[in-house]
Amino acid sequence: MDATWKRYRQASKTAKTRILNELCEATGYHRKYAIGKIGRFEECGKPKVRIRRKRKQSYDPEVMSVMEKIWEEAGYPWSVRLKAIIGLWRPWIRKRYGLTAVQEAQLLRISPRTIDRALAGKRRGLRRRLYGRTKPGTLLRHRIPIKCEHWDVQTPGFLELDTVSHSGENASGLFAFSLNLTDIGSTWVETRSVLGKGEEGILEAFRQMGGVLPFAVQAIDSDNGGEFINHHLWRHCEKEKIGFTRSRPYKKDDNAHIEQKNWTHVRKLIGWDRYDTPEAVQAMNDLYANELRLYMNLFQPSVKLIRTERRGSRKTRRYDAPQTPLDRLAGMKGADGKKIEHLMELRARLNPFELAAIIRRKLDRLWKLRTVRRMPEKKTTDVESEIARTLSRNLGSRLVNPKAPRIPLAGVSLG
């Protein structure tokens, strides 16, 4: 093996192949095993240090910086959606950042996978936890049917509804809720804020949103909260010929579409602070009904799940091409043509970067209206204090001397 190794070190690539063939034939070694055996001989000195080749940088650093700024301005969207946003916002990107023709071509050429690699570090710090305060209602549950499956529709007007609480750390008293609805076919979203979730207030907010939708409402699907399962909303749906279904209690997956919009259109912007004043509700509605509505529905592309493919334990989701809710509505039957035409003209006049700046200013004013109201501290009774002191002495003696006898707690059973 020693002689073979020396010949192998000094041989050319063609000669190395011939030497390996001879060694394998003579010893019966597997080819990879023979290569490993040869590599373990050290008589020739230290092996050469292998210098790992660096990946060639394909994009201008300035282009990547602009891409990151657009990602932040657009509200940190998924890479596939961000690529669609770059194409949609192209005229305003050109004016705002003054890119050269070469840089603009590079920006349009960036793939979603490259975007994921470039933004991986910054995306980790943006993850948050969601929670809700939905409680099942008790009225009309026997008259409103349960719907478990998702709507498979090609026309607008089939809505999912939900409320998002703004109670902060203290859920007592009266505080604001955001009523959120999304259209299954077009992904159009409308949001309004109400103080408390009284039946009449929720119905009035629903009527306001229905009046500005660019299509007629065909059916609604909600959870089992009392703000939806009540006679006011039931009678309104009966009068307007609107279908009304509800999800199974405590099954959030039945309303997966609106649960997603609760994050992207409410929690991600408003946060988890407490808002319990009319001024805060008015500021929210000023944001929801104006700039945010236009920004999300006219300038933010979204994807829709087409199908899910399963191969063994691996699940792959297939989505359609990213489109804005407005563009989806424009190709659907049942949309209001006049409203769609007006919105198309409005989008041509608006600047998404200016809309984003206005949204940030309004959010800054809204955040100043939050209420700091923490949970009241629980008063400890004399019995609880005595139990705590005895337990502390017991644990303390055991830590100092593990063999010390346990001190029983008078009148207390720890199971």
Order of alpha helices (4+ residues) and beta strands (2+ residues): alpha-alpha-alpha-alpha-alpha-alpha-alpha-alpha-beta-beta-beta-alpha-beta-alpha-beta-alpha-alpha-alpha-beta-beta-alpha-alpha-alpha-alpha
